[in-house]
Amino acid sequence: MICSTNNPAIKRYNYRAAVVMTLYVVFLLLAVWVFKLHPPTGVAAYALAVLPSLPIVGMLVVAGLYLAEEKDEFIRNTQVQAMLGGIGGTLAVTSVWGFLENFVHVPHMDLYLVFPLFWVFVGVSMFVVKLRYR
């Protein structure tokens, strides 16, 4: 999204995204620390392993809230186009990589990398969308 603006929807998005990503860092560090020093077992291990993914789900909610709250149709449309580009790029890369893993045995792609890959493609797509509307 956009970093600096007077747009209230973007300000709320930036605040929510900062909170969610802070929780992500805290939960990830906690999970790594606990698994390294005192590995849990059973249900506790599953719960702790899932903990860092909760802010990722939260980030999807934050993005959805932003799109619902954005009053400017042009800005909302460019964001949607960028997210569609992000989805398309992510689906293309993960599909191609999956076939490469199956047939030519390239290294396995860990699934936790899909979400950051999506946001990289959103950023690239946003750049392309903005170029189109110059």
N, C-alpha and C positions, 0 to 999 in steps of 0.2 A: 504494500500500500504506500501511500504518500507520507513522508516523514514530517513535514512542516506545513501547517495550514491553519486557517481559522475555521475550517469546516468541523462542526461539532461531531459528526459521525466518524471522521478520521481521527479526531482527538480521542474519542472513546475507544476506537479500534486500537490505537497505539498504546493506550493505557492497559486495556485488556490483554493485548498481545504481550506486553512487558511482564504483566503479572503471570500469565500462563507460562511464558518461557523461563521466567525465574523459577517457578515451581518445577518445570522440567529439569533444569540444572540441579536444583536441590534434590529432587527425587532420584535422578540418575546417579549423582554422587553418593547419596545414601545407599542405593541398591548396590553399587560397586563396592563401597566400603564394607557393608554388611556381608556380602557374598565372599569378599576377600578375607575378612578377619574372622567372622563367625557364620559360616554358611548355614542358612536355615534349611529345614527339611519339610516335606509334606505341604500342607496348605499354605503355611507361612512363606515357603520358597516361591510358590506360584504367585501369591499376593505381592510379594516384594518384586518379583520379576515383571509383573504387570504395572506396577506403580509408575515407572517413568513414561509409560504409554498414555496414561490418563491425561496429562497436559497436551499431548498430541491430539487426542480427541477433542480436548478443550479448545485447541487452536482452530479446529474445523468449525466449532460452534462460534468462536469469535469472528471468523471470516463470514459465516452465514449471517450473524447479527449485523455485521457491517453492511453487507449487501442489502439487508432488510431496512436498515436505518438511513442509508445514503439517499438523500433527496434528489441529488443531481443525476438525472438519467444518463447523461453522457459519461460521467465518471463511473457510475455503476456499470454501464455497458462495457467500458474499457476494462474494468476489473473482471467482469464475467468473461470477456474474450481472453484475457491473460490467464485466468484459471482454466478455461477450456484448453488453451494451449498447453498449460501445465499438465493437465490430465492426459492430453494426447501424447505429449512428449514422454511422460512417465510410462504410459501403456506401451508405447513403441519400444522404448529402451528395455523395459522389463520383459516384454514378450520376446524380443530378439535375444536378449541375454538368456532367457529360459531355454530357448531352442539351442543356443550355443552350449549351455551347460549339459543338455541332454545328448547332443550329437557329437560335439568335439571336445567336451570336457574342459571348458574354461573354468576358472575358479568360481566357486559359489558366491552369489551376491546375497549378503545378509538382508533379510526383509526390513530391518529397521532403517536401512538406507533409502527405502522407497519414499518416505515422507520428505526428507530433505531434498531428494532428487526432484520431487514434485515442485517444491518451492523454488528450486533453481530454474526449472522450466517456466514457472510463473514469471520469474524475473526476466528471463530471456524473452518470453512472450510479451510482457509489458513493454519492453524496449521496442520490439517490432510493432506493437499496436500504436505506441506513441509516434514512431516514425511515420506510420501510415496516415496519421491525423495531423501532421505538421503543416 
